[in-house]
Amino acid sequence: MNNLVTVGILSDSHGFLDPRIAETVNRCDYIVHAGDIFNAHVLEQLEPKIELVVVAGNNDYPGFWKEEETAIVKALPQKNKLELPGGAIFVEHGHRLGNRPEHEQLRKDHAEARLIVYGHTHYRSIDQKAEPWVVNPGASGKVRTHGGPSCLILHASEDEWTIETVLFEDT
């Protein structure tokens, strides 16, 4: 049988991770957080079965996080990569491309990816019009959720990748 893995994809927690999002992504083999984490408490709630992959957002910098978390925030990379059956995910927050990152620019910058994950805009997007696919999971906390906190679940095997949207109502 094909080796199937799951990846919980989230972004833009802004210091608060909706518990329903945490519960959903913690069932996954991998978790990808595309930045604007805001504090270590958010990271502590993410418990994938295999690996947590994170990047820094435009609000993840020393001085913004608590002083005792400086080493954690400094260690966050600007870009990251996750190798999976059937291809690789490339992750960045997207803010280097302005307020509305162009998907074509992301595709050009990460042409070797199968899936590109970014955050920053707080708007959910699944763009499968061209390869690599480009997705934004929306916001996983309380800030600018545009209809409620959300995340994506990638089901990946050597032969097939599918993306599921998980959207909760605002509380």
N, C-alpha and C positions, 0 to 999 in steps of 0.2 A: 504494500500500500504506500501511496505517496506520503511523504513526511510533511504534515500540516502543522504550521505554527500560527499563533495569534499575536498580534501587536496592538496594544492599546495606544492610541495617539491622542495627545491633548496639548493644550497651550494656554497661555494667558490666564493663569490662576490668580495673579495679583494678590498673593498672600493668603488666599482662602481657596481650598480645594473642596468643591461640593462633594459631600460624602457619598452620594450616588455615583458620581464619576469615579471616585476612588474605588468603590466596591466593584464597579464594572471593569476598570482597567486592571485591577489586581487579580482578576481571573486569567489574565493573559500571560503568555510566555515572556513577552518583552513589553516594555512601556517606553514610549518616546514622548518627551516633553519638549515642545518647541519654544520655550522661553517665556520671559516675564513671570518668573516663579515667585520672586519677592522675599522668600525666606526659607530656611532649612526645614521648618515644620511641614511645608508642602511636600518637600522631597521625602521626608520621613514617612509620609503616608502612602508612598508609592512602593509597592512590594511585588514586582513581577516574579514569575517563577524562575526566570533565567537572568535577565539583564535590564537595567535602567539606562536609557540613553537620553542625555539632556544637552541643551545648548543655552547660552545666555541670551536674554532679551535685552532690549534697550534700557530696561529698568533694573537689570541685574548687574549691579556694580557696587564696589565697596563704598561705604558712606550712605548708601540707600538701605542696605541690609544692616542688621544688628552688628555691632562691633565684634562680638564674639563669633560671628559667622563670616568674617572677612576671608578666611582661608577657603571656605566652601565656595563663596561667590567668585573669588579669584580663579578657582580651579575650573569653572564652567567654560567650556570651549565655545567659540563663535559658530563653528560648524561641527557636525558629527556625522557618522556613517554607521549603518547597521547592515551587515551581510545576512541574507536570508536565503532559503531555498528559492531558486528562480530569479534572484537579483538582489539589488542593494537599495536601501532607503538612504537618502541624503537629507539632513536636517539642518535648517537654519531658522532664525527668527524672522528674517525678511526685512527688518528695518533699514538695512543698508540700501535698499531699493526705494525708500520713501514710504509714504502712507498707504499706497496701493501697489504692492510689488507686481510687476508684469510677469505673468506666467511664462511668456516666451523668453524673457531674460533668465528666469530661474532654470528653464530647460537648457538654455545655451550654457549657463554656468555649471550645470550638473548633468551633462549629456550622458554620462555613463551610468546614471541612476535608472532604476525602474520606477521609483516613486520618490517624489520630492515633498517634504513636509515643511511648512512654514506656519508662523502665527502672525502676531502683530496687529492684524486688522480686526480681529474678534469676529469676523464673518466666516461662517462655514462655507467651504467650497470643495467640490470634488470635480476636478477638471481631467476628464479622460479622453478629450478630443484628440490628443496627440501623445506621443511618448517622449520622455517619461511623463507619467501622470503627475499632477500637482494638486496637493490637498492642503486645506487649512481646516483644523478641527473646530474652530470657533473658540469661545472662552469657556474655561472649566471652573470658573469661580462665580463671583457675584457682579463683576464689573463688565458693563456693556456686553451682555450675553445675547442680545438680539433674539429674544424668544425663549431663552432658557439655557442653562449650562449644557455643554455638549462635548462629545468626543467621537472619535472614529475607531472602529475595530477592523484591522486588516487580517484577513485569513489568507495565508500564503503557503503555497506548495511549489514544487519545482515546475508544475504545469499550469497552475492557475492562481491568480490573485483576485480577491474580491474585497470590497470595502463596504462596511456597514456603518450607517450613521446612528448614533445614540444621542437623543435629545430629551432632556428633562424639562418639566415646567418650572418656571421661576417660583421660589417659595416666599 
